[in-house]
C-alpha cells in the first residue's frame, strides 16, 4: 500500500486534505495500518489494492482518529470506488465497533482479483491512528488486513 501524507493542514474534515497537490511525503505500508501518533494537523491517503486469497463475502471496517473515509472499488479501477465506511470524529485504535457506519456491508470478492482501495484520514491534534480491518472466508475475528492481501497502487 502507498501512504501519502500532507503536513501543516488545518481543519477537521476530509475535505481539508489537498489530495490534488504533491504530498509532503510518501511511504509504503506492509499492512493496512498507518503509523500511530504520527503528528498533528496532517492528512493521509492510503491507496492500493486488496487481493483476497479466497473467493467469498467480506466486510471491512475503518478505525481512526480523527475523521476517516474508506472507499473500495468493485474492480481494480479507482473510478469505480464507493464509500463503504467512515468516521466523523474518532475511534479507539483498532476498534471496529464504535459506530455502525464505520463498517461496510457485505462485499463479494474473487480470489486473486485486485480491488482498488483508498482510505483518507484527517488528523487535528492529540493522538492519532488509522487502520482497516476485515472479516471473510477463514477470517472469523476482524483483523487488520495483512500484507499478504495488499498490493501497491
Phi, psi and omega in degrees: 000148177255129178245114173261144176219149179238123180261165179069029182257115178275172180101167185244357189247161177302325181298342179287343184282122183276063186299344178276002180246167178293129180291159174296323180200165179221136177227169175251143178250146179260000172204177179272057178218123179274164176299141176273152178053048181287324181163196179238157175052058177222166175232148182232143168229120173254133177211154182166216185227140168269132178231093183293149179274338185228138175288136178163196182257130182238155167234149182234147176226144174252139173232136181185174181214112011260253184293141181216153172224139178242119181243134176227139179265154175279355179217192176278356183271129174300335182297339182260012182292148180227139176291120182244350178192153180202165176224131180273323185243276178193165170230160168298159182301133180053028176264112187267001188230022179293317181230145178295328185279001176273355182243139180285168166281189178290134179234120178279132180224150181253133180306134177082349178276144179267134178237124179295138176225144178219134179233130179245143179217135174240116179258135175263280180213166181088199179295156179209153178193165178201130177205158176235128178246163179213160168228158180172197181305120180078003180239085186286321180253134182301129179225160174300136179298121186279165180302332181291347181240019177231157177218151181290157178287000000 
